[in-house]
């Protein structure tokens, strides 16, 4: 975990630079009445979601999480994310996103978000469902950003009877050009991610982000040796 601590320290140092330019639009929720659809494809944990902002501070939606494998020995542990996997897990949840607090600064904006979800957990092996259980998902996110720099720390805990899966991440990014509200702004980002209960290793993921006022595309390469990517659109 030394690499994780060092990367987190670096991320915090970069976050302190964010008081430097004009504020940008905050995520994960947009303006009242808008809807957001997203898909994230990953070698270890993939997800898809829909959310509708019923108020400026409240979004409601649905999400699906897929963990494409565990060792099949009951401990739910990957060995390196590319091992032979003979069990799959999924969470299907009704979600809410709450903006707990927003800080508006002269040149930046920061937000504290609360995530909550309830639904079902399933695991299966060779198309046979092994378990279906009630599931819950609490989570928190803090972000601070402007038009050229951003920092995000996020933690989510997926729970069912006898099951605990967590996803923890810290992400820093820098915009390579001034914002283009009618075009695309490219960003370079660095994400540190840990998934206790799924894999033992901490991932380092450099990313290219393409930011449009309605679409965000992320493409990265994990230190575990595979591509990651996501697409989010707001309308």
N, C-alpha and C positions, 0 to 999 in steps of 0.2 A: 504493500500500500504506500510505499515511499513515493513512487511515481505519482500516485493520486494526490498526495499531500502537496508535492511540489507544483503540480499542475493547478491545484486549487489556489495555492498562494499566488501563482502567476495570474490566474484569472481575476483574483481580487485586486491585484495591483493594476491590471488593465481596466477594471471597472472604475477605479478612481479617476481615470482620464475622461470619463463620460460627461463631465461638466464643461463642455467645450464648444458645443455648436447647437443649432436649433433643434427643437424636439421633433420626433417622428411619430407616426401612428403606432399605438401600442397594440400588442397581441397578448393573449390569444383571442380576444373578443373585439369586434369592430363596432360600428355605429349601431344605434337602436334600430331594429327592424331588419338588419342584415343577417345573412346566413353564410356559414362557412363549411366547406367540405374539404377533407384532407385524407391523404393516403401516405403511409410511410412503409417502405419495403426494406427489410433488414434480414441479415443472415441468421439472427437469433430471435428477434422479437419484431413482428410487424403489426401495424394497426391501421384502422380506418375510422373516420368519425364524421359526424354531422352535428352542427350547433347553430341555434338561432338565438340572436340577441333580442330577447323580449323587452329588456330595458337596457339602459347604458351600463348598468352594473350587474346584470344577470343574463346568462345564456343557458338554454336548455337543449339537450340533444341526445344522441345515441353514439356509442362507440363499440368497436370489436377489436379485441387484442388476440393475436395468435403467437404462441411460443412453439415453434415447430420442432419440439423434441425434448426429451429428457433421457436419462440413462436407462430407464426402465427398471431401476432397482429401488424405486420408491422414494429417493431423496431429491428428485427433481433437479439434479445438477448436470450441466454440460461439462465436458472435460476441456474442450477448447473451442467450442462453437462449430466445429467441423467433424465431430466424431459421429459414429453410427448411432442414430437416434431411433428408438422404437416406440416412443410415446409422444403425443402432442397435447398441448393444453390451450384452452381459449377462454376468454372472458367476454361476455356480451352484456353491456351496461347501459342503463339510462343515466345520463350525466347532467350535472349542473355546474356552471362556472360562475363564481362570484368575485367581483372586484371589491376586495376588502378595503383598500386604501390606495389613493393616487396622490403622488407628490409632484406638483407642477413647479419647475424651476425656470430660471430665466432662459436657459439654453438646453434644458434636458427635461425628461420626465421619467419617473419611476413608479412601479405598480407592485402591489401584493395581491395575489390571486389565491382563492380557495377552490379546489376541485372536490366534487363529491359524486359518487356513482353507486348504483345498486343494480344487481342483475343476476346472471348465472355464470357458473364456472363448469367447464366440461373437460374431461381428459379421455383420450381414446387411443387404441392400439390396433393396427391392421383393420381399420374401419369399424371396430367394435367399441362402443362407448363404455368406458370403465366407471365414470362417475359424473353425476350432474348435481351441483350444489349451489346454494345461495351464495352470492359474492357481493363484496363491497370494495370501494376504492376511494380512500381519502388522498388528498394531495395538496401541495403548496407550490407556488412559483413566485419568485421575486425577479423583477427585471428593471434595468435602468438603461436608457437609450437616448440617442439623438440621431441626427440624419447621417452621421458618419461612424459612430461607435455604439456598441451595445454589449451588455453583459446580462446573462440569464442563469439563475440557479433554480432547479426544479427537482422535486421529489414526489414520487407516487408509490403507494402501497396497495397492492392487489391482494385481497383476502378472501378465503373460503375456508370451510371446515377442514382443518389439517393442512392448509395450503397458505403459503406466504411468499409472494413474489414482489420485489421492489425494484424500481428504476430510479436512479439518482444521476443527475447530470449537471454540469456547469459548462457554459458556452460563452466565448468572447468572439466578437467580430468587428471588422473594420470595413467601411464602405470604400471602394476603390475610386469612385467618382462622386461628384456632387449628385444629390437626388434628382431623378428625372421623373416627374410626376406623370408625364405622358409617355414614358419609355421605361427602360430597364436599368436598374442600378446593380452592378455586381459587387458582391461582398466576399471577403475571405474570412473564414471562421475556424476556430479550434474548439472542439468539444471533448470533454472528459466524461466518460460514462461508466457507471458501475451498476450491476444487476445481481445483488446478493440473492441467493436462492435459485438463480438460473445459471450463472457462470461465476467462477472464482476470480477471473482476471478483470483488471481495469482497462478499458479501451481508451485510446487516444484517436480522435477522428478529425483530421483536417477536412474542411468542407469549402465548396464554392456555392454561394447563395446568389440567386438571381431574383431581385426584388422588383415587382411591379405593383402598382396601386391595387390590383385585384388578384394577382397571382404571385406566389412565392414557390420557387423551386430550389431544393437543396440536393447536392450530390457530394458524397464523401467517400473516403477510403479508410476503413478501420485498421488499427494496428493488429487486429486478429486476422487480417488478410482477405477482406472482401469489401465489395462496394455497398454503400447505403444510399438511400435516396428518398425524397418526399416531395409531394406536390400539394399545395393548399390554395384554394380559390375562395374569394369572398364576393357575394353578389347581393 
